């Protein structure tokens, strides 16, 4: 790894790595600490090692220190930082890919599934797509200062409700280095400072990408510390420190499996929006176009199986199961999908291998080429199954019946509900947000893709001419 390569980028970061193994189980259900336990200390480039050590509270305090400056930054300055980020991604592509190749070659990544390796992998096309996403964010209207409401009060006061930044946003995420740039772009545009905590698998990639964002901020005359990357240090202890920065961190967004969600629920004292698991379903209704249904199911499962909006369960109405399942299951097997199903699915599989399904399978986010399949008797049964086993992420019905569509979309409790479309569209870029920090599976403050406006709050600004309250 050349010192003039990714290390030069990482040298702009405000952290000092801890040169010892850590325990980070829970970032993703498949990110098992046993895959790398016992990894020896690793010598990092001098450009990184030379940075002064800062603790989690010190890094968060540094972020708080620049948050006010970024909150008052002009749209032109923020957009200049984003344009510089997009340009530098292209100029530094070789160094970024070098860092990513080192992450992929690290023995700590040896135990990852193919789907998770895909999440970790960067290519020239993916780096270019990151740059396109940053430019898309730059092109969006600046939400800061937007007037949400304006009215005169009976007292003669003039009340205005204005959109403002949250302040300091912290994001914990797993082996998807593109999240580093998506988060940085959205927080810069929305006037927030950000503290990033990636996984050990993507340590070098995240360092290179965060270095790009910091360089771009400096080029635009904005504080570099508006983007800070925590060291991958001491696992859950670091997470606990981050999650308890009351009065410093305004919002924490964890992106990962249920293990991470549970770990943070036990300790967090700062506000949290959980961008957690996606146990997504596709339901083929009795009045479905079966060819459309087949294409949607294959896409929702196989287009990118290691992401949270991929389908994990297929529900097929008994009225069409005999006509739909043989060809659909064959197509899924041809695409490399492992199938598990109930007895009725096995009876209709027409020779396609279908393993036995366990009760636990209905609740698993596989993040892999595996799909649970069930035959169900009615629309109501499908709704009940989805609400019992889904995680509130993305659900889909395939039907030609507007009545069935309306019942399903009204009754299913999820952030996004589709009719006749793949669940794979639940994405900030696809929704016209430029990018996303994650997909919220809860209901308060934000639900679904977390974009610019979800990273803001509001304040009331009131003007008077001497009024006092009697």
FENZI-V441325 format. One record per pair of residues at least 24 apart in sequence whose ideal C-beta (glycine too) atoms are under 8 Angstrom apart, sorted by the first residue. I is the first residue (numbers start at 1). J is the second residue. Records with the same first field share a line. If there is no record, write none. Layout:
BEGIN
I=J + J
END
This chain:
BEGIN
1=45 + 98 + 99 + 102
2=98
3=45 + 46 + 47
5=94 + 95 + 98 + 99
6=45 + 95 + 96 + 98 + 99 + 102 + 204 + 207 + 208
7=44 + 45 + 46 + 47 + 48
8=47 + 95 + 211
9=92 + 95 + 96 + 99 + 207 + 208 + 211 + 212 + 215
10=45 + 47 + 48 + 99 + 204 + 207 + 208 + 210 + 211
11=45 + 47 + 48 + 50 + 51 + 211
12=211 + 214 + 215 + 224
13=48 + 51 + 207 + 210 + 211 + 214 + 228 + 229
14=51 + 54 + 59 + 62 + 224 + 225 + 228 + 229
15=51 + 54 + 59 + 228 + 229 + 230 + 231
16=48 + 49 + 51 + 52 + 53 + 54 + 231
17=44 + 48 + 49 + 203 + 231 + 232 + 233
18=231 + 232 + 233 + 234
19=43 + 44
22=200 + 232 + 233 + 234 + 235
23=234 + 235 + 236
24=199 + 200 + 232 + 235 + 236
25=235 + 259
26=236 + 256 + 257 + 259 + 260 + 262 + 263
27=172 + 173 + 174 + 175 + 199 + 256 + 257 + 259 + 260
28=116 + 174 + 175 + 199 + 256 + 257 + 259 + 260 + 367
29=257 + 258 + 259 + 277 + 365 + 367
30=112 + 113 + 116 + 257 + 367 + 368
31=112 + 116 + 174 + 175 + 199 + 201 + 256 + 257
32=111
34=111
35=108 + 109 + 110 + 111 + 112
36=107 + 108 + 109 + 110 + 111 + 200
39=107 + 108
42=106
48=207
55=241
56=230 + 233 + 238 + 241 + 242 + 245
57=241 + 245 + 248
59=195 + 228 + 230
60=168 + 170 + 195 + 242 + 245 + 248 + 249
61=248
62=225 + 228
63=168 + 193 + 194 + 195 + 225 + 226 + 228 + 248 + 249
64=167 + 168 + 193 + 248
65=225
66=193 + 223 + 225 + 226
67=165 + 167 + 168 + 192 + 193 + 226
69=222 + 223 + 226
70=165 + 188 + 191 + 192 + 193 + 222 + 223 + 226
71=144 + 164 + 165 + 167 + 191 + 192
72=191
73=191 + 222
75=142 + 144
77=220 + 221 + 222
78=142 + 188 + 189 + 191 + 220 + 222
79=138 + 189
80=219 + 220 + 221
81=188 + 216 + 217 + 219 + 220 + 222
82=134 + 135 + 137 + 138 + 185 + 188 + 189 + 216
83=135 + 138
84=215 + 216 + 219 + 220
85=131 + 134 + 181 + 184 + 185 + 188 + 212 + 213 + 216
86=131 + 132 + 134 + 135 + 138
87=131 + 216
88=212 + 215 + 216
89=127 + 128 + 130 + 131 + 134 + 181 + 209 + 212
90=127 + 128 + 131
92=208 + 212
93=124 + 127 + 128
95=208
96=122 + 127 + 205 + 208 + 209 + 212
97=122 + 123 + 124 + 127
99=204 + 205 + 207 + 208
100=177 + 202 + 204 + 205 + 208
102=204
103=177 + 201 + 202 + 203 + 204 + 205
106=201
108=200 + 201
109=175 + 201
112=175 + 201
113=306 + 367 + 368
114=368
115=305 + 306 + 367 + 368 + 369
116=175 + 306 + 367
118=304 + 306
119=174 + 175 + 176 + 306 + 307
120=175 + 176 + 177 + 201 + 202 + 205
122=177 + 178 + 205
126=178
129=178
130=178 + 181 + 182 + 209
133=181 + 182 + 185 + 429 + 434 + 435
134=181 + 185 + 434 + 435
136=429 + 434 + 435
137=185 + 186 + 189 + 434 + 435 + 452
138=185 + 189 + 434
139=434
140=189 + 433 + 434 + 452
142=189
143=189 + 190 + 452 + 453 + 456
144=190 + 191 + 456
148=458
155=464 + 467 + 469
156=464 + 465 + 467
157=462 + 463 + 464 + 467
158=462 + 463 + 464
159=460 + 461 + 462
160=460 + 461 + 462 + 463
161=458 + 459 + 460 + 461
162=458 + 459 + 460 + 461
163=453 + 456 + 457 + 458
164=191 + 456 + 457 + 458 + 459
165=190 + 191 + 192 + 455 + 456 + 457
166=190 + 192 + 250 + 251 + 455 + 456 + 457
167=192 + 193 + 250
168=192 + 193 + 194 + 195 + 248 + 249 + 250 + 251
169=193 + 194 + 195 + 249 + 250 + 251 + 252 + 253 + 437 + 455
170=194 + 195 + 196 + 197 + 242 + 245 + 249 + 251 + 252 + 253 + 270
171=195 + 196 + 197 + 252 + 253 + 254 + 255 + 437 + 438
172=197 + 239 + 242 + 252 + 253 + 254 + 255 + 256 + 260 + 264
173=197 + 198 + 199 + 254 + 255 + 256 + 438
174=198 + 199 + 201 + 202 + 255 + 256 + 257
175=199 + 201 + 202
176=202 + 255
177=202 + 205 + 206 + 209
178=209
179=255 + 437
180=205 + 206 + 209 + 210 + 213 + 229
181=209 + 212 + 213 + 435
182=428 + 435 + 436 + 437
183=437
184=209 + 210 + 213 + 227
185=213 + 434 + 435
186=434 + 435 + 436 + 437 + 450 + 451 + 452 + 455
187=226 + 227 + 437 + 455
188=213 + 217 + 222 + 226 + 227
189=434 + 452
190=452 + 453 + 455 + 456
192=455
193=225 + 226 + 227 + 228
194=226 + 227 + 228
195=228 + 229 + 230 + 242 + 249
196=227 + 228 + 229 + 230
197=229 + 230 + 232 + 238 + 239 + 242
198=229 + 232
199=232
200=232
203=232
236=263
239=263 + 264 + 267
240=267
243=267 + 268 + 269 + 270 + 272
244=268 + 269 + 270
245=270
246=270
251=455
253=437 + 438 + 450
255=437 + 438
257=365
258=365
271=445
273=438 + 440 + 442 + 445 + 446 + 450 + 454
274=440 + 441 + 442
275=308 + 437 + 438 + 439 + 440 + 441 + 450
276=391 + 441
277=308 + 365 + 391 + 393 + 441
278=307 + 308 + 309 + 310 + 312 + 365 + 391 + 393 + 394 + 426 + 439 + 441
279=312 + 313 + 363 + 364 + 365 + 389 + 390 + 391 + 393
280=308 + 309 + 310 + 311 + 312 + 313 + 390 + 391 + 393 + 394 + 395 + 396 + 423
281=311 + 312 + 313 + 314 + 315 + 385 + 386 + 389 + 390 + 395 + 396
282=311 + 313 + 314 + 315 + 396 + 397 + 398 + 422 + 423
283=315 + 316 + 317 + 376 + 382 + 386 + 395 + 396 + 397 + 398 + 408
284=314 + 315 + 316 + 317 + 320 + 324 + 398
285=317 + 320 + 379 + 382 + 397 + 398 + 399 + 401 + 404 + 408
286=317 + 318 + 319 + 320 + 379 + 399
287=399 + 400 + 401 + 404
288=317 + 320 + 324 + 398 + 399 + 400
289=398 + 400 + 420
290=320 + 323 + 324
292=398 + 420
293=324 + 328 + 398
294=324 + 327 + 328 + 331
296=396 + 398 + 420 + 421 + 422
297=328 + 332
298=328 + 331 + 332 + 335
299=422 + 424
300=396 + 422 + 423 + 424
301=332 + 335 + 337 + 369 + 371
302=332 + 335 + 336 + 337 + 369
303=422 + 424
304=424
305=366 + 367 + 368 + 369
306=367 + 368
307=367 + 424
308=365 + 367 + 393 + 439
309=393 + 394 + 423 + 424 + 425 + 426 + 427 + 439
310=367 + 423 + 424
311=371 + 396 + 422 + 423
312=364 + 365 + 366 + 370 + 371 + 372
313=362 + 371 + 372 + 373 + 374 + 385 + 389
314=371 + 372 + 373 + 374
315=373 + 374 + 375 + 376 + 382 + 385 + 386
316=345 + 373 + 374 + 375 + 376
317=375 + 376 + 377 + 378 + 379 + 382
318=344 + 375 + 376 + 377
321=345 + 348 + 375
322=348
325=349 + 350 + 373 + 375
326=350 + 352
329=354 + 373
332=371
335=369
336=369
337=369 + 370 + 371
338=369 + 370 + 371
339=370 + 371 + 373
340=370 + 371 + 372 + 373
341=372 + 373 + 374
342=373 + 374 + 375
344=374 + 375
345=373 + 374 + 375
348=375
362=388 + 389
363=389
365=391
379=404 + 407 + 408
382=408
383=407 + 408 + 411 + 412
386=412 + 414
387=411 + 412 + 413
390=414
391=441
392=441 + 442
393=423 + 426 + 439 + 441
394=418 + 423 + 426 + 439
395=423
396=421 + 422 + 423
415=439 + 440 + 441 + 447 + 448
416=448
END
